[in-house]
């Protein structure tokens, strides 16, 4: 993937301003909350739920033959921006453990609530599996 950054812009921290994805197969992963495949929450904190949501994403990508490095776009929907702010260091750690390094485009927004009772975060991704 080619990262896009106008020459006079600062480097983005933890994401890219834009990307040009290679040709390939598109994979769209619906928003994943922090529950397991049986729809059971094992954590009630943002970091624990984000870790599970990221694991869910990796599992779904694997079903398509994709890996985390194929992610080109990620959107985080947060229930509480303040909890996100104070958890960033720990979120970064679990993110690197599960996803690895990340150069794709990313958006994070605070929302008013989630359909799934008890959810603190929902994460969706788009991935591109490059042509062989």
Order of alpha helices (4+ residues) and beta strands (2+ residues): beta-beta-beta-alpha-beta-alpha-beta-beta
